[in-house]
């Protein structure tokens, strides 16, 4: 029977730490940014987790008995070293299954992309560096990312994916520039913008009814073009409207102007040379503008939820796609159960060429034609599903070569068992979207289990409840 020290040593060795148990723990806590003696590091680790003692922490995880009993049981189960934020939860081997947090086994989640900007939970936007995982509803505290003020990684933690996008509107956050023309509207760039920096947002005050600001036209052939605005209402007694065709058509977005710089998107079909703008119907009404974008040959579903793209002069500014990749070793053709929750940024009716929602969510499930598919190259399982922007949908799948079966589950409803040929070829290991089907998405709580077919169903049913 292994001792507590044996279990510590084995678990920490799997994580790459060597030496005595004390050396391993010292190095492990150091890797989390804690300093001082081993006791100092223990205490700092527990404080980060929100607990005063190890006994209390393990009790919160559901372990009972004396402290040694709690330690031993938690080490065997793999819960002991689960640390916040949940999106970076460590992975553990057990004899029954592997609880993965983000990935199966020892693989890591990566996100190759250029720098980009996303909104945090305080309403401001944060610039994420190259390859830095992009979170929405997150905060930075002492060098550690947390997902909300309560450190609740399960309830609100989302990481966002987006396609490569290009903003063709020059001087997108400076409506005082000659690129823009104001009528019956006072425009100044003297308020905090999306990042909170001073004088990076524009204040618009209507000096007469139907005050408006229009951009110069952008040369583009007839197609569906889209516009994205970040508008904060300060004084609103009338309507806020946006246009893509120089005021020929105004779209009322008043109901969406709530909170701090909400993202508002519109599109228009069969449009030549888009010319975006904003109108306030009532004299004296006031709004702040964080950014105003024009996306050529795009629908609103394809640009929704992407980070803002700021432009100045010269040429349109493009951003890299933000995607997430699981280590290929995390995929098992033999058997596996996977689970995730996601929120679509496009509704079922906002499809692109007959497709909608999120693509290549996680091996081997993807969305297409207002539903979900699971395919091994021989058999395809398709489940119809209608969703709206912001829905939280639970999605899971299981497969097992020993019984040659596979099935998927959407919001606690399983499909019938289907034949499994034993090989997803090639196994899809990215999360969020494909390069050719660009729709943004939010995904959280990705878990995978090395379980047989029946046991995987039981575990997934538990998560679906």
Secondary structure as UniProt FT lines:
FT   HELIX           4..14
FT   TURN            15..16
FT   HELIX           21..31
FT   TURN            32..33
FT   HELIX           38..49
FT   HELIX           54..60
FT   TURN            61..62
FT   HELIX           67..77
FT   TURN            80..81
FT   HELIX           86..88
FT   TURN            101..102
FT   TURN            105..106
FT   STRAND          109..110
FT   STRAND          116..119
FT   TURN            121..122
FT   STRAND          125..128
FT   TURN            130..131
FT   STRAND          135..136
FT   STRAND          139..141
FT   TURN            142..143
FT   STRAND          144..146
FT   TURN            149..150
FT   HELIX           153..156
FT   STRAND          158..162
FT   STRAND          166..167
FT   TURN            172..173
FT   TURN            175..176
FT   TURN            178..179
FT   STRAND          180..183
FT   STRAND          185..191
FT   TURN            194..195
FT   TURN            198..199
FT   STRAND          201..206
FT   TURN            209..210
FT   STRAND          211..215
FT   STRAND          223..235
FT   STRAND          240..243
FT   TURN            246..247
FT   STRAND          251..252
FT   HELIX           254..256
FT   STRAND          262..271
FT   STRAND          277..280
FT   TURN            283..284
FT   STRAND          286..295
FT   TURN            296..297
FT   HELIX           300..303
FT   TURN            304..305
FT   STRAND          317..318
FT   STRAND          324..326
FT   HELIX           328..330
FT   STRAND          335..344
FT   TURN            348..349
FT   TURN            353..354
FT   TURN            363..364
FT   STRAND          365..367
FT   STRAND          371..375
FT   STRAND          380..384
FT   TURN            389..390
FT   STRAND          392..400
FT   TURN            401..404
FT   STRAND          405..410
FT   TURN            411..412
FT   STRAND          413..414
FT   STRAND          418..419
FT   STRAND          430..431
FT   STRAND          441..449
FT   HELIX           453..464
//
